[in-house]
Amino acid sequence: MLYIFDLGNVIVDIDFKRVLGVWSNLSGTPLAALAERFSMGEVFQRHERGEVTDEEFAARLCDEMGIALSFEQFAAGWQAVFVALRPEVIAIMQRLRNEGHRVVVLSNTNRLHCNYWPQHYPEVAAAADHLYLSQDLGLRKPEPAIYQRVLDAENTPAEQAVFFDDHPDNIAAARAMGITAVWVTDRDTVPAYFAG
């Protein structure tokens, strides 16, 4: 079998409020104002596809939110999204590989985050056979082509793949392609699936 794991809120806990909290402190802008202005819009999606540089992304986002931050300040906030590893999921990934299954990560991410999480969470790459990252593929979930790219690269038919993700749109897109998809709603979802 091919087991495909999303990164954020599946293997690593993330919290976007922490990002806005840092930017709020650094810019002196109220948190509520930033929360209202921040959106995962076009520039966000293009950044995840690798179409926009980190610097351009930072400048555009600061502009959208009406705040003035240096690139370093922006990056400090951007990396604050990562909270902690979920060791129970890492243990499951390792067990699956030991049983002879393929285990991969499929994440909508970006260069800026990839300068951070592999260093701070080396367990992720160590527990996976391959990392499929949106900015390397020029595609992002829930685009059907990104799932097809993984299936083709792994030489696995959809019916032999299981996908774990915390976003309902990504789950729906995977299911539409015939992949078994498990919506991760909390820390217990993945362990419960394998305990069943």
C-alpha positions in Angstrom: 0.0 0.0 0.0 0.9 3.6 -0.5 0.3 5.8 2.6 0.2 9.6 1.9 0.4 12.0 4.8 -0.2 15.7 4.8 2.3 17.7 7.0 0.4 20.4 8.9 -2.0 19.2 11.6 -1.4 15.7 10.5 2.3 15.1 11.3 3.1 18.5 12.8 0.7 20.7 14.8 0.4 24.2 13.3 -1.4 27.3 14.4 -1.8 30.3 12.2 -2.9 32.5 15.1 0.8 32.3 16.3 1.9 33.8 13.0 -0.5 36.7 13.3 0.5 37.1 17.0 4.2 37.7 16.1 3.3 40.1 13.3 0.9 42.0 15.6 3.7 42.4 18.2 6.3 43.4 15.7 4.1 45.9 13.7 2.0 47.2 16.7 -1.1 46.3 14.7 -4.0 44.8 16.7 -4.3 41.0 16.3 -8.0 41.3 15.4 -7.2 43.7 12.5 -4.6 41.3 11.1 -6.9 38.4 11.4 -9.5 40.3 9.4 -7.0 41.3 6.6 -5.0 38.0 6.3 -6.3 35.7 3.6 -4.9 32.6 1.8 -5.6 34.3 -1.5 -4.0 34.3 -4.9 -0.5 35.3 -3.8 -0.5 32.7 -1.0 -1.5 30.0 -3.5 1.1 31.1 -6.1 3.8 31.1 -3.3 2.9 27.4 -2.5 3.3 26.6 -6.2 6.7 28.1 -6.2 5.6 30.9 -8.7 6.4 33.8 -6.3 9.7 34.4 -4.4 9.7 34.5 -0.6 10.6 38.2 -0.7 7.8 39.0 -3.1 5.4 37.0 -1.1 6.4 38.8 2.1 6.1 42.3 0.5 2.7 41.5 -1.1 1.2 40.0 2.2 2.5 43.0 4.3 0.9 45.3 1.7 -2.4 43.4 1.9 -2.4 43.6 5.7 -1.2 47.2 5.8 1.8 46.5 8.0 5.5 47.4 7.6 7.9 44.5 8.5 11.4 43.7 7.4 11.8 40.4 5.6 13.4 38.9 8.7 10.5 40.0 10.9 8.0 38.6 8.4 9.9 35.3 8.3 10.1 35.1 12.1 6.3 35.3 12.2 5.8 32.9 9.3 7.9 30.2 11.0 5.9 30.6 14.3 3.1 28.5 12.6 4.9 25.3 13.7 3.9 24.1 17.2 5.2 20.5 17.7 5.7 17.2 16.1 3.1 14.4 16.6 5.4 11.6 17.7 2.5 9.0 17.5 2.1 9.7 13.8 5.9 9.4 13.2 5.8 6.0 15.0 3.0 4.9 12.7 4.8 6.0 9.6 7.9 4.1 10.7 5.9 1.0 11.5 4.2 1.1 8.0 7.6 1.3 6.3 8.9 -1.6 8.4 5.9 -3.6 7.2 7.0 -3.0 3.6 4.5 -0.2 2.6 5.5 3.1 0.9 5.1 6.1 3.1 5.2 9.6 1.6 4.4 13.2 2.6 2.3 15.4 0.3 2.2 19.0 1.6 1.1 22.4 0.3 4.2 24.3 1.6 6.7 27.0 0.4 10.4 27.7 0.3 10.3 29.8 3.4 8.8 27.0 5.5 11.1 24.5 3.9 14.0 26.5 5.2 12.6 25.8 8.6 10.7 22.6 9.3 13.2 20.0 7.9 15.9 21.3 10.2 13.6 21.5 13.3 11.7 18.3 12.6 14.2 15.9 10.9 12.0 13.0 12.1 9.6 13.8 9.2 12.0 13.1 6.4 13.4 10.1 8.3 10.0 8.5 8.6 9.1 9.0 4.9 10.2 7.4 1.7 9.7 10.7 -0.2 8.5 14.3 0.3 6.2 15.7 -2.3 6.1 19.4 -1.8 3.8 21.8 -3.7 6.5 24.4 -4.5 8.7 21.7 -6.1 5.8 20.3 -8.2 4.3 23.6 -9.3 0.9 22.2 -8.1 -1.1 22.4 -4.9 -3.9 20.4 -3.3 -6.7 20.1 -4.1 -5.7 20.3 -7.8 -6.3 16.7 -9.1 -2.9 16.8 -11.0 -0.9 16.8 -7.8 -2.5 13.5 -6.6 -1.9 12.0 -10.1 1.7 13.1 -10.0 2.2 11.2 -6.7 0.5 8.1 -7.9 2.5 8.1 -11.1 5.8 8.7 -9.3 5.0 5.9 -6.9 3.7 3.6 -9.6 0.6 2.9 -7.5 -3.1 2.8 -8.6 -5.4 5.0 -6.7 -7.2 2.1 -5.0 -4.0 1.1 -3.3 -3.4 4.5 -1.8 -4.6 6.0 1.6 -4.4 9.7 2.1 -4.5 11.6 5.4 -5.3 15.4 5.4 -6.9 18.0 7.7 -8.6 19.9 4.9 -12.0 18.7 3.6 -11.4 20.1 0.1 -8.2 18.0 -0.2 -10.0 14.9 1.1 -12.9 15.4 -1.5 -10.4 15.8 -4.3 -8.5 12.6 -3.4 -11.7 10.6 -3.1 -12.9 11.8 -6.5 -9.8 10.2 -7.9 -10.5 6.9 -6.2 -8.0 7.3 -3.3 -9.1 6.2 0.2 -9.0 9.6 2.1 -9.2 10.1 5.8 -10.1 13.5 7.2 -7.9 14.2 10.1 -10.0 16.3 12.6 -7.8 15.9 15.7 -4.7 14.1 17.1 -6.6 10.9 17.5 -7.7 10.4 13.9 -4.6 8.7 12.6 -3.9 6.4 15.5 -7.6 5.4 15.6 -7.5 4.5 11.9 -4.6 2.1 12.4 -6.0 0.7 15.7 -9.2 -0.3 13.9 
